[in-house]
Amino acid sequence: MASDQGSGDGGIVEPTRTGDPFEDGTLEVPNCPVCLHRMEPASTAAGGVYWACTECGQTRLA
């Protein structure tokens, strides 16, 4: 059976991107591997980005 959607993606619409993954929601937020709380995005003074847990202090590369 043919479909008019062409790409065969099941009708999934890509979210609008602003260029900043923190603002447009395209960056998936991980859970902390130690305490399982949601990690929050953080950045270094040099502009690097990482994940930080506000509960236990665990960090992870973004």
All heavy atoms as TSV, in Angstrom:
chain	resi	resn	atom	element	x	y	z
A	1	MET	N	N	0.848	-1.161	0.000
A	1	MET	CA	C	0.000	0.000	0.000
A	1	MET	C	C	0.901	1.234	0.000
A	1	MET	O	O	1.757	1.392	0.846
A	1	MET	CB	C	-0.890	-0.017	1.238
A	1	MET	CG	C	-1.716	1.218	1.267
A	1	MET	SD	S	-2.990	1.467	2.450
A	1	MET	CE	C	-3.067	0.463	3.726
A	2	ALA	N	N	0.680	2.142	-0.935
A	2	ALA	CA	C	1.500	3.352	-1.073
A	2	ALA	C	C	0.999	4.444	-0.138
A	2	ALA	O	O	-0.176	4.535	0.163
A	2	ALA	CB	C	1.467	3.836	-2.520
A	3	SER	N	N	1.915	5.285	0.258
A	3	SER	CA	C	1.584	6.397	1.149
A	3	SER	C	C	2.021	7.700	0.507
A	3	SER	O	O	3.013	7.747	-0.210
A	3	SER	CB	C	2.294	6.211	2.491
A	3	SER	OG	O	2.102	7.338	3.293
A	4	ASP	N	N	1.302	8.786	0.798
A	4	ASP	CA	C	1.648	10.096	0.250
A	4	ASP	C	C	2.748	10.783	1.049
A	4	ASP	O	O	3.201	11.847	0.698
A	4	ASP	CB	C	0.407	11.013	0.238
A	4	ASP	CG	C	-0.618	10.527	-0.776
A	4	ASP	OD1	O	-0.222	9.853	-1.739
A	4	ASP	OD2	O	-1.806	10.837	-0.593
A	5	GLN	N	N	3.211	10.177	2.146
A	5	GLN	CA	C	4.193	10.827	2.994
A	5	GLN	C	C	5.597	10.764	2.421
A	5	GLN	O	O	6.449	11.540	2.813
A	5	GLN	CB	C	4.165	10.230	4.391
A	5	GLN	CG	C	2.858	10.545	5.080
A	5	GLN	CD	C	2.855	10.070	6.514
A	5	GLN	OE1	O	3.842	9.585	7.012
A	5	GLN	NE2	N	1.715	10.204	7.162
A	6	GLY	N	N	5.881	9.860	1.538
A	6	GLY	CA	C	7.157	9.827	0.838
A	6	GLY	C	C	8.300	9.234	1.621
A	6	GLY	O	O	8.870	8.244	1.231
A	7	SER	N	N	8.669	9.820	2.735
A	7	SER	CA	C	9.854	9.364	3.457
A	7	SER	C	C	9.593	8.102	4.283
A	7	SER	O	O	10.537	7.465	4.718
A	7	SER	CB	C	10.383	10.476	4.358
A	7	SER	OG	O	9.458	10.748	5.384
A	8	GLY	N	N	8.346	7.760	4.540
A	8	GLY	CA	C	8.031	6.566	5.295
A	8	GLY	C	C	8.362	6.690	6.775
A	8	GLY	O	O	8.628	5.709	7.434
A	9	ASP	N	N	8.367	7.910	7.308
A	9	ASP	CA	C	8.723	8.110	8.710
A	9	ASP	C	C	7.535	7.966	9.656
A	9	ASP	O	O	7.658	8.237	10.839
A	9	ASP	CB	C	9.392	9.468	8.911
A	9	ASP	CG	C	8.479	10.643	8.585
A	9	ASP	OD1	O	7.308	10.405	8.230
A	9	ASP	OD2	O	8.940	11.783	8.683
A	10	GLY	N	N	6.392	7.561	9.139
A	10	GLY	CA	C	5.232	7.369	9.997
A	10	GLY	C	C	4.544	8.659	10.385
A	10	GLY	O	O	3.780	8.707	11.327
A	11	GLY	N	N	4.840	9.752	9.688
A	11	GLY	CA	C	4.198	11.019	9.972
A	11	GLY	C	C	4.825	11.786	11.125
A	11	GLY	O	O	4.245	12.718	11.630
A	12	ILE	N	N	6.009	11.394	11.553
A	12	ILE	CA	C	6.677	12.093	12.650
A	12	ILE	C	C	7.212	13.427	12.154
A	12	ILE	O	O	7.881	13.501	11.136
A	12	ILE	CB	C	7.829	11.247	13.224
A	12	ILE	CG1	C	7.264	9.951	13.813
A	12	ILE	CG2	C	8.618	12.026	14.269
A	12	ILE	CD1	C	8.322	8.958	14.213
A	13	VAL	N	N	6.895	14.476	12.876
A	13	VAL	CA	C	7.338	15.812	12.499
A	13	VAL	C	C	8.539	16.187	13.357
A	13	VAL	O	O	8.501	16.079	14.578
A	13	VAL	CB	C	6.199	16.847	12.720
A	13	VAL	CG1	C	6.682	18.246	12.393
A	13	VAL	CG2	C	4.997	16.472	11.879
A	14	GLU	N	N	9.611	16.610	12.712
A	14	GLU	CA	C	10.802	17.036	13.433
A	14	GLU	C	C	10.517	18.341	14.173
A	14	GLU	O	O	9.866	19.228	13.630
A	14	GLU	CB	C	11.969	17.265	12.464
A	14	GLU	CG	C	12.532	15.985	11.896
A	14	GLU	CD	C	13.224	15.141	12.951
A	14	GLU	OE1	O	13.907	15.701	13.820
A	14	GLU	OE2	O	13.062	13.919	12.904
A	15	PRO	N	N	10.998	18.483	15.411
A	15	PRO	CA	C	10.783	19.737	16.146
A	15	PRO	C	C	11.566	20.880	15.513
A	15	PRO	O	O	12.600	20.664	14.888
A	15	PRO	CB	C	11.314	19.431	17.549
A	15	PRO	CG	C	12.263	18.302	17.362
A	15	PRO	CD	C	11.755	17.527	16.178
A	16	THR	N	N	11.067	22.079	15.690
A	16	THR	CA	C	11.764	23.257	15.192
A	16	THR	C	C	12.999	23.490	16.043
A	16	THR	O	O	12.933	23.496	17.256
A	16	THR	CB	C	10.842	24.492	15.277
A	16	THR	OG1	O	9.651	24.215	14.556
A	16	THR	CG2	C	11.514	25.713	14.700
A	17	ARG	N	N	14.133	23.676	15.390
A	17	ARG	CA	C	15.377	23.856	16.118
A	17	ARG	C	C	15.791	25.327	16.103
A	17	ARG	O	O	15.704	25.982	15.085
A	17	ARG	CB	C	16.473	22.997	15.510
A	17	ARG	CG	C	16.239	21.514	15.759
A	17	ARG	CD	C	17.341	20.684	15.135
A	17	ARG	NE	N	17.450	19.324	15.542
A	17	ARG	CZ	C	16.528	18.395	15.536
A	17	ARG	NH1	N	15.311	18.681	15.183
A	17	ARG	NH2	N	16.775	17.166	15.899
A	18	THR	N	N	16.265	25.816	17.246
A	18	THR	CA	C	16.703	27.207	17.346
A	18	THR	C	C	18.201	27.343	17.172
A	18	THR	O	O	18.717	28.444	17.119
A	18	THR	CB	C	16.330	27.791	18.730
A	18	THR	OG1	O	17.033	27.061	19.733
A	18	THR	CG2	C	14.841	27.749	18.979
A	19	GLY	N	N	18.919	26.213	17.146
A	19	GLY	CA	C	20.370	26.250	17.072
A	19	GLY	C	C	21.011	25.975	18.414
A	19	GLY	O	O	22.152	25.578	18.494
A	20	ASP	N	N	20.275	26.162	19.502
A	20	ASP	CA	C	20.781	25.877	20.831
A	20	ASP	C	C	20.034	24.659	21.371
A	20	ASP	O	O	18.840	24.740	21.649
A	20	ASP	CB	C	20.565	27.073	21.751
A	20	ASP	CG	C	21.165	26.868	23.129
A	20	ASP	OD1	O	21.572	25.732	23.457
A	20	ASP	OD2	O	21.236	27.853	23.881
A	21	PRO	N	N	20.712	23.506	21.525
A	21	PRO	CA	C	19.998	22.300	21.968
A	21	PRO	C	C	19.405	22.416	23.356
A	21	PRO	O	O	18.458	21.721	23.682
A	21	PRO	CB	C	21.067	21.212	21.910
A	21	PRO	CG	C	22.363	21.934	21.908
A	21	PRO	CD	C	22.115	23.278	21.286
A	22	PHE	N	N	19.935	23.308	24.221
A	22	PHE	CA	C	19.339	23.500	25.538
A	22	PHE	C	C	17.993	24.203	25.423
A	22	PHE	O	O	17.069	23.940	26.175
A	22	PHE	CB	C	20.251	24.330	26.442
A	22	PHE	CG	C	21.517	23.613	26.840
A	22	PHE	CD1	C	22.711	24.282	26.859
A	22	PHE	CD2	C	21.512	22.282	27.194
A	22	PHE	CE1	C	23.878	23.644	27.235
A	22	PHE	CE2	C	22.668	21.621	27.569
A	22	PHE	CZ	C	23.859	22.311	27.586
A	23	GLU	N	N	17.843	25.126	24.467
A	23	GLU	CA	C	16.611	25.895	24.325
A	23	GLU	C	C	15.536	25.160	23.538
A	23	GLU	O	O	14.366	25.269	23.835
A	23	GLU	CB	C	16.906	27.231	23.645
A	23	GLU	CG	C	17.672	28.190	24.521
A	23	GLU	CD	C	17.941	29.515	23.836
A	23	GLU	OE1	O	17.362	29.761	22.759
A	23	GLU	OE2	O	18.714	30.307	24.387
A	24	ASP	N	N	15.946	24.420	22.492
A	24	ASP	CA	C	14.919	23.813	21.641
A	24	ASP	C	C	14.500	22.413	22.074
A	24	ASP	O	O	13.638	21.811	21.475
A	24	ASP	CB	C	15.340	23.838	20.171
A	24	ASP	CG	C	16.532	22.955	19.862
A	24	ASP	OD1	O	16.879	22.081	20.676
A	24	ASP	OD2	O	17.123	23.143	18.782
A	25	GLY	N	N	15.115	21.880	23.128
A	25	GLY	CA	C	14.684	20.594	23.665
A	25	GLY	C	C	15.183	19.378	22.913
A	25	GLY	O	O	14.736	18.270	23.179
A	26	THR	N	N	16.119	19.536	21.985
A	26	THR	CA	C	16.593	18.395	21.220
A	26	THR	C	C	17.664	17.611	21.943
A	26	THR	O	O	17.987	16.504	21.551
A	26	THR	CB	C	17.146	18.833	19.851
A	26	THR	OG1	O	18.221	19.747	20.047
A	26	THR	CG2	C	16.076	19.474	19.007
A	27	LEU	N	N	18.216	18.151	23.004
A	27	LEU	CA	C	19.232	17.462	23.770
A	27	LEU	C	C	18.536	16.600	24.811
A	27	LEU	O	O	17.774	17.094	25.633
A	27	LEU	CB	C	20.150	18.487	24.439
A	27	LEU	CG	C	21.437	17.977	25.041
A	27	LEU	CD1	C	22.323	17.356	23.960
A	27	LEU	CD2	C	22.187	19.122	25.690
A	28	GLU	N	N	18.762	15.286	24.764
A	28	GLU	CA	C	18.106	14.393	25.715
A	28	GLU	C	C	18.734	14.540	27.090
A	28	GLU	O	O	19.945	14.548	27.232
A	28	GLU	CB	C	18.211	12.954	25.233
A	28	GLU	CG	C	17.434	12.694	23.962
A	28	GLU	CD	C	17.492	11.245	23.544
A	28	GLU	OE1	O	17.762	10.382	24.392
A	28	GLU	OE2	O	17.275	10.995	22.368
A	29	VAL	N	N	17.901	14.653	28.102
A	29	VAL	CA	C	18.371	14.834	29.472
A	29	VAL	C	C	18.542	13.462	30.120
A	29	VAL	O	O	17.582	12.720	30.268
A	29	VAL	CB	C	17.376	15.687	30.289
A	29	VAL	CG1	C	17.850	15.834	31.719
A	29	VAL	CG2	C	17.183	17.040	29.633
A	30	PRO	N	N	19.774	13.130	30.523
A	30	PRO	CA	C	20.004	11.819	31.146
A	30	PRO	C	C	19.679	11.831	32.631
A	30	PRO	O	O	19.598	12.888	33.260
A	30	PRO	CB	C	21.501	11.609	30.932
A	30	PRO	CG	C	22.070	12.989	30.969
A	30	PRO	CD	C	21.022	13.858	30.313
A	31	ASN	N	N	19.514	10.643	33.188
A	31	ASN	CA	C	19.410	10.492	34.634
A	31	ASN	C	C	20.801	10.241	35.180
A	31	ASN	O	O	21.650	9.646	34.519
A	31	ASN	CB	C	18.504	9.317	34.997
A	31	ASN	CG	C	17.058	9.627	34.726
A	31	ASN	OD1	O	16.644	10.773	34.698
A	31	ASN	ND2	N	16.278	8.579	34.505
A	32	CYS	N	N	21.039	10.661	36.398
A	32	CYS	CA	C	22.314	10.447	37.056
A	32	CYS	C	C	22.538	8.944	37.240
A	32	CYS	O	O	21.657	8.238	37.729
A	32	CYS	CB	C	22.323	11.150	38.411
A	32	CYS	SG	S	23.833	10.873	39.346
A	33	PRO	N	N	23.711	8.433	36.857
A	33	PRO	CA	C	23.971	6.994	37.014
A	33	PRO	C	C	24.147	6.581	38.479
A	33	PRO	O	O	24.072	5.407	38.799
A	33	PRO	CB	C	25.264	6.778	36.223
A	33	PRO	CG	C	25.921	8.107	36.182
A	33	PRO	CD	C	24.819	9.124	36.203
A	34	VAL	N	N	24.357	7.536	39.379
A	34	VAL	CA	C	24.577	7.230	40.795
A	34	VAL	C	C	23.264	7.254	41.574
A	34	VAL	O	O	22.914	6.294	42.246
A	34	VAL	CB	C	25.596	8.210	41.417
A	34	VAL	CG1	C	25.741	7.964	42.906
A	34	VAL	CG2	C	26.929	8.101	40.711
A	35	CYS	N	N	22.512	8.367	41.483
A	35	CYS	CA	C	21.309	8.513	42.312
A	35	CYS	C	C	20.010	8.543	41.502
A	35	CYS	O	O	18.930	8.638	42.083
A	35	CYS	CB	C	21.424	9.758	43.177
A	35	CYS	SG	S	21.390	11.305	42.237
A	36	LEU	N	N	20.108	8.504	40.180
A	36	LEU	CA	C	18.971	8.429	39.256
A	36	LEU	C	C	18.112	9.686	39.179
A	36	LEU	O	O	17.028	9.659	38.608
A	36	LEU	CB	C	18.095	7.212	39.559
A	36	LEU	CG	C	18.811	5.860	39.464
A	36	LEU	CD1	C	17.850	4.737	39.807
A	36	LEU	CD2	C	19.429	5.650	38.095
A	37	HIS	N	N	18.565	10.817	39.721
A	37	HIS	CA	C	17.863	12.085	39.536
A	37	HIS	C	C	18.184	12.616	38.142
A	37	HIS	O	O	19.207	12.265	37.554
A	37	HIS	CB	C	18.306	13.108	40.593
A	37	HIS	CG	C	17.702	12.859	41.927
A	37	HIS	ND1	N	18.268	12.033	42.854
A	37	HIS	CD2	C	16.569	13.349	42.484
A	37	HIS	CE1	C	17.509	12.003	43.928
A	37	HIS	NE2	N	16.470	12.797	43.733
A	38	ARG	N	N	17.328	13.487	37.631
A	38	ARG	CA	C	17.589	14.103	36.315
A	38	ARG	C	C	18.779	15.037	36.418
A	38	ARG	O	O	18.876	15.841	37.347
A	38	ARG	CB	C	16.367	14.885	35.837
A	38	ARG	CG	C	15.260	13.990	35.319
A	38	ARG	CD	C	14.125	14.816	34.785
A	38	ARG	NE	N	14.461	15.396	33.519
A	38	ARG	CZ	C	14.000	14.971	32.349
A	38	ARG	NH1	N	13.179	13.977	32.318
A	38	ARG	NH2	N	14.350	15.554	31.241
A	39	MET	N	N	19.675	14.932	35.452
A	39	MET	CA	C	20.837	15.802	35.436
A	39	MET	C	C	20.463	17.107	34.743
A	39	MET	O	O	19.483	17.166	33.991
A	39	MET	CB	C	21.997	15.112	34.724
A	39	MET	CG	C	22.435	13.847	35.439
A	39	MET	SD	S	23.852	13.059	34.691
A	39	MET	CE	C	25.156	13.803	35.660
A	40	GLU	N	N	21.217	18.158	35.025
A	40	GLU	CA	C	20.959	19.466	34.433
A	40	GLU	C	C	22.158	19.890	33.597
A	40	GLU	O	O	23.303	19.602	33.956
A	40	GLU	CB	C	20.689	20.492	35.525
A	40	GLU	CG	C	19.422	20.199	36.287
A	40	GLU	CD	C	19.065	21.299	37.271
A	40	GLU	OE1	O	19.765	22.326	37.307
A	40	GLU	OE2	O	18.075	21.120	37.982
A	41	PRO	N	N	21.914	20.593	32.483
A	41	PRO	CA	C	23.034	21.058	31.669
A	41	PRO	C	C	23.820	22.137	32.394
A	41	PRO	O	O	23.252	22.949	33.125
A	41	PRO	CB	C	22.357	21.619	30.417
A	41	PRO	CG	C	20.964	21.936	30.834
A	41	PRO	CD	C	20.620	20.968	31.930
A	42	ALA	N	N	25.118	22.120	32.209
A	42	ALA	CA	C	25.994	23.124	32.813
A	42	ALA	C	C	27.110	23.401	31.815
A	42	ALA	O	O	27.322	22.646	30.875
A	42	ALA	CB	C	26.548	22.610	34.128
A	43	SER	N	N	27.817	24.496	32.013
A	43	SER	CA	C	28.905	24.822	31.099
A	43	SER	C	C	30.112	25.326	31.869
A	43	SER	O	O	29.993	25.811	32.990
A	43	SER	CB	C	28.462	25.862	30.073
A	43	SER	OG	O	28.091	27.060	30.711
A	44	THR	N	N	31.265	25.178	31.247
A	44	THR	CA	C	32.500	25.659	31.841
A	44	THR	C	C	32.755	27.083	31.371
A	44	THR	O	O	32.121	27.563	30.426
A	44	THR	CB	C	33.687	24.781	31.428
A	44	THR	OG1	O	33.868	24.898	30.018
A	44	THR	CG2	C	33.462	23.326	31.800
A	45	ALA	N	N	33.693	27.755	31.997
A	45	ALA	CA	C	34.046	29.121	31.605
A	45	ALA	C	C	34.600	29.160	30.177
A	45	ALA	O	O	34.461	30.158	29.477
A	45	ALA	CB	C	35.068	29.693	32.575
A	46	ALA	N	N	35.186	28.051	29.737
A	46	ALA	CA	C	35.755	27.978	28.391
A	46	ALA	C	C	34.701	27.644	27.332
A	46	ALA	O	O	35.014	27.559	26.159
A	46	ALA	CB	C	36.870	26.938	28.353
A	47	GLY	N	N	33.452	27.431	27.743
A	47	GLY	CA	C	32.379	27.138	26.793
A	47	GLY	C	C	32.070	25.671	26.623
A	47	GLY	O	O	31.231	25.304	25.818
A	48	GLY	N	N	32.743	24.796	27.372
A	48	GLY	CA	C	32.442	23.372	27.314
A	48	GLY	C	C	31.101	23.083	27.963
A	48	GLY	O	O	30.647	23.817	28.834
A	49	VAL	N	N	30.456	22.004	27.544
A	49	VAL	CA	C	29.139	21.657	28.066
A	49	VAL	C	C	29.210	20.282	28.723
A	49	VAL	O	O	29.849	19.381	28.206
A	49	VAL	CB	C	28.096	21.652	26.929
A	49	VAL	CG1	C	26.722	21.270	27.461
A	49	VAL	CG2	C	28.044	23.009	26.252
A	50	TYR	N	N	28.550	20.145	29.863
A	50	TYR	CA	C	28.494	18.857	30.550
A	50	TYR	C	C	27.179	18.747	31.311
A	50	TYR	O	O	26.427	19.709	31.408
A	50	TYR	CB	C	29.691	18.687	31.494
A	50	TYR	CG	C	29.731	19.669	32.644
A	50	TYR	CD1	C	29.212	19.321	33.887
A	50	TYR	CD2	C	30.291	20.927	32.501
A	50	TYR	CE1	C	29.253	20.218	34.953
A	50	TYR	CE2	C	30.339	21.824	33.554
A	50	TYR	CZ	C	29.817	21.461	34.780
A	50	TYR	OH	O	29.843	22.349	35.814
A	51	TRP	N	N	26.886	17.549	31.811
A	51	TRP	CA	C	25.711	17.320	32.639
A	51	TRP	C	C	26.154	17.294	34.091
A	51	TRP	O	O	27.222	16.773	34.411
A	51	TRP	CB	C	25.062	15.976	32.307
A	51	TRP	CG	C	24.433	15.954	30.960
A	51	TRP	CD1	C	24.899	15.303	29.860
A	51	TRP	CD2	C	23.226	16.603	30.565
A	51	TRP	NE1	N	24.051	15.515	28.803
A	51	TRP	CE2	C	23.017	16.315	29.206
A	51	TRP	CE3	C	22.316	17.409	31.224
A	51	TRP	CZ2	C	21.927	16.797	28.500
A	51	TRP	CZ3	C	21.220	17.889	30.512
A	51	TRP	CH2	C	21.041	17.581	29.168
A	52	ALA	N	N	25.336	17.842	34.984
A	52	ALA	CA	C	25.639	17.850	36.406
A	52	ALA	C	C	24.397	17.443	37.198
A	52	ALA	O	O	23.292	17.871	36.886
A	52	ALA	CB	C	26.092	19.232	36.847
A	53	CYS	N	N	24.605	16.609	38.205
A	53	CYS	CA	C	23.515	16.206	39.086
A	53	CYS	C	C	23.481	17.156	40.272
A	53	CYS	O	O	24.487	17.330	40.968
A	53	CYS	CB	C	23.716	14.772	39.568
A	53	CYS	SG	S	22.395	14.229	40.679
A	54	THR	N	N	22.327	17.751	40.515
A	54	THR	CA	C	22.195	18.695	41.625
A	54	THR	C	C	22.049	17.978	42.972
A	54	THR	O	O	22.198	18.600	44.013
A	54	THR	CB	C	20.986	19.625	41.420
A	54	THR	OG1	O	19.804	18.839	41.297
A	54	THR	CG2	C	21.166	20.474	40.172
A	55	GLU	N	N	21.781	16.677	42.943
A	55	GLU	CA	C	21.604	15.922	44.182
A	55	GLU	C	C	22.923	15.405	44.744
A	55	GLU	O	O	23.212	15.563	45.909
A	55	GLU	CB	C	20.650	14.734	43.953
A	55	GLU	CG	C	19.229	15.138	43.635
A	55	GLU	CD	C	18.562	15.848	44.794
A	55	GLU	OE1	O	18.711	15.392	45.946
A	55	GLU	OE2	O	17.881	16.865	44.565
A	56	CYS	N	N	23.744	14.758	43.899
A	56	CYS	CA	C	24.953	14.122	44.416
A	56	CYS	C	C	26.246	14.700	43.852
A	56	CYS	O	O	27.321	14.334	44.285
A	56	CYS	CB	C	24.916	12.616	44.147
A	56	CYS	SG	S	25.121	12.172	42.410
A	57	GLY	N	N	26.149	15.599	42.864
A	57	GLY	CA	C	27.341	16.239	42.323
A	57	GLY	C	C	28.015	15.491	41.193
A	57	GLY	O	O	29.034	15.948	40.661
A	58	GLN	N	N	27.493	14.350	40.787
A	58	GLN	CA	C	28.070	13.576	39.687
A	58	GLN	C	C	28.041	14.401	38.411
A	58	GLN	O	O	27.090	15.142	38.160
A	58	GLN	CB	C	27.254	12.282	39.496
A	58	GLN	CG	C	27.715	11.390	38.397
A	58	GLN	CD	C	28.944	10.591	38.772
A	58	GLN	OE1	O	29.300	10.490	39.925
A	58	GLN	NE2	N	29.600	10.044	37.791
A	59	THR	N	N	29.075	14.317	37.573
A	59	THR	CA	C	29.102	15.015	36.286
A	59	THR	C	C	29.307	14.016	35.168
A	59	THR	O	O	29.791	12.892	35.381
A	59	THR	CB	C	30.218	16.075	36.240
A	59	THR	OG1	O	31.465	15.436	36.448
A	59	THR	CG2	C	29.993	17.157	37.276
A	60	ARG	N	N	28.939	14.439	33.961
A	60	ARG	CA	C	29.032	13.576	32.787
A	60	ARG	C	C	29.162	14.455	31.564
A	60	ARG	O	O	28.536	15.510	31.471
A	60	ARG	CB	C	27.748	12.744	32.731
A	60	ARG	CG	C	27.584	11.901	31.537
A	60	ARG	CD	C	26.306	11.105	31.658
A	60	ARG	NE	N	25.909	10.633	30.356
A	60	ARG	CZ	C	24.850	9.914	30.115
A	60	ARG	NH1	N	24.057	9.590	31.096
A	60	ARG	NH2	N	24.566	9.533	28.907
A	61	LEU	N	N	29.970	14.040	30.594
A	61	LEU	CA	C	30.106	14.796	29.359
A	61	LEU	C	C	28.795	14.828	28.590
A	61	LEU	O	O	28.072	13.837	28.562
A	61	LEU	CB	C	31.196	14.198	28.467
A	61	LEU	CG	C	32.625	14.294	28.991
A	61	LEU	CD1	C	33.562	13.562	28.038
A	61	LEU	CD2	C	33.046	15.729	29.173
A	62	ALA	N	N	28.502	15.951	27.985
A	62	ALA	CA	C	27.272	16.081	27.192
A	62	ALA	C	C	27.530	15.690	25.755
A	62	ALA	O	O	28.613	15.724	25.275
A	62	ALA	CB	C	26.774	17.510	27.241
